[in-house]
Amino acid sequence: MAKLSVELERYFLLEERGDIITIDDLLLLAGDRIFGFLLVILSLPSALPIPAPGYSIPFAIVIFLLAIQFMIGNQIPWLPNRVKKGTMRTITAKQFVQKGLPWLKRLETLTKPRFAYICNSSIGKIILGIAMALMAISMMIPIPGTNTAPAMGIFIIAFGLQEDDGFICLMGLITCIVAGCLSASIIFGAIMGSSSLWQFLKGN
């Protein structure tokens, strides 16, 4: 089975594509590695330190659905037809893949099948699924700083699932914990700032 970086480079950069790519297209490309592969692809735009306007929230919704189904042990994900027909411009997808490939190739040099029970056991799936679902919720919040770190956590976990590498999944889980604390502090600060501003305006 070819490495993920090789498959993404072939599919998005070397082969001819139409102007639009759908979630359905990604499902076909994923094959039997469907959860890890899809979660990697969907978290990649927000995990990169480049703007991903218009994609963070809809992709986060799909990630949330996938995380819940992974957590409960589904072998094949179910997505509403409307979601499966969701589109992204091919040129935009190519830009994200080009930016992400160097990082992906570096990560591939560190991965190997190990601690597979973390990826495949029921308790492992529950813990990883909850972490990714919570990070997906954070990605849906329209406040700067609540997208990139959670998406990185999801990306690392998903890559570990893709490679059957429980150690990488644990690193992703730690990233999710850090990202969750960061997002919580940002949200708390935004709430307190809004409350202070409201009190100030009321006083005037």
N, C-alpha and C positions, 0 to 999 in steps of 0.2 A: 504494500500500500504506500503510495507516494506521500511525502511529507506535505503538511498543510501549506507551507509557503510555496512549494512547487505547484500544487493544484491551484492555488489562488492566482499565482503568476500566469499559469497557462490559461485559466478560464477568463480572467479579467484583462490581461495585458497582451497575451500572445494570440488568442483566438478572436475572430471577428464576432462582434455582438451587435444587436440592435440598439436603438437609442434608449431603451428602457429595460430594466431588470426587475423582476417581481420576486416576492417571497417564494412563490411557487417554483421559480427557477432555482432558488437556493436550496429548496427542499430536495429537488432532483439531484443537485450537485452534492448534497450532504451524504447521500447513500445511507449506509448503516451506522454512520457516526453522527447521527442527526442532531442530538442535543448539544454535544460539545461544539460541533461545527457551526450550527446556527447561532449559538450564544457567542462564539468568537466573532463571527461576522457582524452580528447586530450590535455588539458592544464596542467594536473597533472604532467607528467614527467618533464616539464620545470619549473614548479612552485616549485618543491622540490629542496632543496639545495644539490642535488647530480647530477653528470654529466648525460646528456641524449644525448650522441653523436649519430648523424644520425637521430634523431627524431624531433628536434626542428623545422627545416625548413619545412619538409613535413607536420608535424602536424599543423604548423602555416598556411600553405596554405589552409588546410581543414578548420581550424578555421575561416580564412578570408571568405571563401565561405559561411560557416554557418552563420557568423555574418551579412553578406550582406543580406542573405535570411531572417534571423530573423528581420532585420531592415525594410524590405519591406513588412513584414507581412505574409510570407509563413507559412503555417501550417505544411507542410511536406517538409523536405529539399530535394533538388536534388543534387546529386553528380555524376560526371562522373564515368562510369563503372571502368575505370582504378584506380580511387581513391578508390572506394568501395572495390576493390580487393587488396588494399594496406595492407601490413602485418606487424605484430610485433611478435617477438618470445614470446611464452607464458611465458617462464621463466623470460624474461625481464619485461613483463607486471606484473607478480607476484611480482617482486622486487619493482616496483613502487607502487603497491597497498599496499604492506606490509609497506612501508615507509609512505605512505599517510594516511592510516587508522586512526592512532592516532589523526592526525590533523582533519580529517574528522569527527570523533566522537566528538571531542571537539566543532567543529563548529555546529554540529547538536544539541548540548545542548542549543545553543543560538538562534536557528531559530524557527520560527512559522509563519503561514500565517498572513501577515499584510501588509498594504499599497500596496495591490495587483495591484492597478492601475499603479504603477510604472513599474511593470513587464508586464502588459497586455495592457495598453493604447498605441495608435499609437505613441504619442510623446515619451513615455517612451521607447518603442522598438527602435525608431529612435536614441535616445540619447545613449542607452546601446549598440545598434548595431554598431554605429559609434565608440564608445570607444573601443569595442572589436576588430573591424576591424583595427583600428590604432595600437592597441597593437600587433595584429597578424603581421602587417607589421614590427614593431620593432623586433619581434622574428625572422623574416627572415634575419635581418641584421647580418652578421657574425663578430660582434665585441663583445668581452667579456663585460658583464654587461647590454646588451640590451635584454636579454632573460628572466631571472628569475622574476624580478619585474613585467614586463608586463604580464607574464603568471599567476602570482599571482592575478593580477587585473581581468583577464579573469576568472580564477578559482572561485573567490569570487562572481563575477556577476553571473556566470553560476550556482553556488550553490544556490544563491538567487532565480534564475529562477526555479530551480529544486524544491525548497521548497515553491515557491510562496511568498517569503519574500522580499518585496520592500526595507526594511531597510538594509538588507544584500546587496542587489543590489547597494544601495547608497554607502555603505562602499566599495564595489568593484569599483564603479565609482571614488571615491576619491583616491583609490589605483592606478587606471589607470592614473589619473591626475599626481600624484606624480611620477609614473613610467615613464610617458611620458616626464616629465621635466628632470628626471635622464637620460633617453636614449638620449634626445636632447643634454644635456650637454656632454655626453660621445662621441656622434657622432661629435659634434662641436670640442671637444678637439682632437679627432682623425684626423679630417680634418686639424685643425691648426697645429698639430704635424707633419702630413705628408707634409704640405706645407713648414714648417720650415726646415724639413729634406731635402726636394727637393732643397730649396734655398741654404742650406749649401753645398749639393753635387755639385750644379751648380757652387758655388763659388770656389770649389776646383777642 
